[in-house]
Amino acid sequence: MSNQPLRQLPAVHVLLTHPQLQTDHPHAQRVAAIRAELTELRQCIEQGVVPDGELTLDAIALRVRERLVRGERRGFRRVINATGIVLHTNLGRSVLAESAMHAAQSAGSGYLNLELDLETGKRSSRQAFLRELLRELTGAPSGTAVNNCAAATVIALRALASGKEVIVSRGQLIEIGGSFRIPDIMAVSGAVLREVGTTNITRLSDYETAINERTAALMLIHPSNYRLRGFTKSVPLADLVTLGRKHQLPVIDDCGSGALIDFAQFGLTGEPFIPERVQMGADLVLFSGDKLLGGPQAGVIVGRTDLVKQIECDPLMRAFRLDKMTLAALEATLKLYRDEATAMAQVPTLRMIGMTRQELRPRAEHVAAQLGGQVCEEVAYVGGGSIPDQALPGVVVALSADGIGEEELATRLRLGEPAVLARIKDGRVLLDVRTVWESQEEALVHAVRSALRQPARS
Ligand SMILES: *Cc1c(COP(=O)(O)O)cnc(C)c1O
């Protein structure tokens, strides 16, 4: 192959002076884009795939310019979540309350008394106020928080049961997603998993028979994202607590979602209600900050003072600790729960879950009227590995994608500006207004219109 085309490639400094590249981007960024483009062109030429026409100075400059523009669109962007899935893990799970965002903003943009008691001038714990709040809201004697519930599980098992056995029902050896599988979590914690029962049936006697001198704890895990149906039996927390007391073994209750209000009022059942779990006598209760609680990513641990202390003394505590912005946001979120009506009104996760068809219909109609879509009753799910089997009654705007195809329309929406995430069902694209703010409706309509107009991508 002739290496003539390689020699035709312009030098970096030549491209830098090209009118197309007199942009506002910093010098280093323009140079990096030019180098990246030239490297790619060189590779193409070596494989013999670039036609001569594209190697003019102008064409290359234009490609670099496009690369710079594309680069701006990389990284995190706001998206409009029209899926109706409130806790969409891929879209960041919980949306924080305004007061939580203010708290995080204030903690991040200035100094604060993170580990200082202003009254005594002495060093204090960053968890002190959080502990007070957790006591107040859950009734537990003590509490603390780490980076997420996965971390809470690892550190609790490590602190209480490293080198010892923890008894778990085979029906609760769950995978949450990612690499969170109970047997693996148990292994990294250093605790030894002692499985009892079968997938569908575990009795109290199964736990009792497995107890021996190596046993350090009994553990319940909420099967957050799946449900056992039919001929099944599991041991209620209260019975396990009685057994634990009899043998002086702590009961660890991994609840997952972290409901601090009773979700039965939304018609949703089966989520452990944290204060109730504490009251039933679980020695440690673990839950997520950004699932049903509606706060930032965090793993909350509440329970016996001695056990919480043991956990906080574990060297992993330092590795798993919350940063100041998250801690501030978590505290602010928890404060809202001091008054249930305030939590309902101000925690977006609760507000969205609680929206009724009557509330959603006029909003869907408003959007549909502008887009020529059809308003239909549909259901949505909470998401985020919570309440997988109970649907939220909703109202959606259904768009028929005539001449485009529903997959293509959904793709265009996803690639649009702003990006819109929608559901596909029965050949139509569904926009669920439950997870769209009223202030986003105009942008949503605009995004859909341009997606419908846009010619097919090559
Ligand atoms: C979701 C979940 C976890 C993990 O929580 P993260 O906060 O996502 O780390 C652990 N246990 C249960 C039962 C869960 O549902």
The ligand as a MOL file (V3000), in Angstrom:
LIG
                    3D

  0  0  0     0  0            999 V3000
M  V30 BEGIN CTAB
M  V30 COUNTS 15 15 0 0 0
M  V30 BEGIN ATOM
M  V30 1 C -31.0690 -3.0790 47.2400 0
M  V30 2 C -30.7050 -3.9840 48.2970 0
M  V30 3 C -29.4100 -4.0230 48.7970 0
M  V30 4 C -28.3390 -3.1480 48.2300 0
M  V30 5 O -28.6320 -1.8100 48.4630 0
M  V30 6 P -27.7700 -0.6390 47.7810 0
M  V30 7 O -28.1040 0.5470 48.5790 0
M  V30 8 O -28.2350 -0.5860 46.3730 0
M  V30 9 O -26.3530 -1.0350 47.8960 0
M  V30 10 C -29.1400 -4.9050 49.8090 0
M  V30 11 N -30.0790 -5.7150 50.3010 0
M  V30 12 C -31.3430 -5.7090 49.8490 0
M  V30 13 C -32.3300 -6.6540 50.4430 0
M  V30 14 C -31.6990 -4.8380 48.8350 0
M  V30 15 O -32.9430 -4.8090 48.3740 0
M  V30 END ATOM
M  V30 BEGIN BOND
M  V30 1 1 1 2
M  V30 2 1 2 3
M  V30 3 2 2 14
M  V30 4 1 3 4
M  V30 5 2 3 10
M  V30 6 1 4 5
M  V30 7 1 5 6
M  V30 8 2 6 7
M  V30 9 1 6 8
M  V30 10 1 6 9
M  V30 11 1 10 11
M  V30 12 2 11 12
M  V30 13 1 12 13
M  V30 14 1 12 14
M  V30 15 1 14 15
M  V30 END BOND
M  V30 END CTAB
M  END
